């Protein structure tokens, strides 16, 4: 996601606490069967951006889309790891 991800103070704080540095110095979100909820937490924070005044006009469209993808990914991973 990196710099293209919608951000506010809450998302930045989550990002700083839940990512590690991966290959080529890229930030990654380590996910295991026990931590898939992290994706839902991030989705909720991103969706909340458009509930307050925001500067980036594209967030009206981008935030719900990114939040939806994160929620879908979380649910699919939970289903796969439960099998």
N, C-alpha and C positions, 0 to 999 in steps of 0.2 A: 504494500500500500504506500508506504513512504510519504513523500511530500504531497502527493496528489490526494491523500486522505483528508476528508473534512475534519477540521480541528477547532476546538475551543479549549479553554483551560482544563476542563474535566477530561477531555479526550487526551490531551497532552500529558496530564498526570497519569492516566491509565497507561498510556503508551510507555512512559518512562519506567513504570513499575512492572510491566508485564512483557517487555521485549528483551531480547538478547541480541548481541551482534553476531551475525552469521557470516557466511562466505562473502568475500568482497566488501566487507564492512556494511552489509545490508542489515537492517533491523528485521528480526523475525519474531513471530509469536510462537513459542514452543507449546504445542498442544498434545496432550495425552488423553487417554480415556477418562482420567480423573479431572482434567482441567478444561473440558470442552465448554463449560459454562463461561469461560473467559470471553469467548466469541459473542455470546449473548449479552454479556455485560457491556462489551464495546459497542455492540449494535444499539443497545438502549441509550448509551451516551451520545452516539452519533445522531440517532433519531431525535433526541432532545434538543439538538442544536437549532432546529427550525421552530421550536416552541418559544424561543426568545428572539429579540432583534438580532439579526446577523448581517454581516457586511457583504459576503460573497453571494451574489444573486443566484448563482447556479446551485447553491446549497438547497434551494427549494426542491430541486429535482434529484440532486446527487445524494443528499443525506438519506432519504427514504430508500433509494436504490441500494446504497452501500449497506444500510441496516438490514434490508431484506436478504441480501446475499450472505451476510454474516449469520443471520438467524437460520437460513436454509442450510448453510454449511455446518453449523452447530448441530442441527437436528439430524442431518445425514450421517455425520460422524458418530453421533450417539447411537443411531440405528445400526451402523456397520459394526461398531465396537460391542454392541449388545448381542450380536449374532454369534 
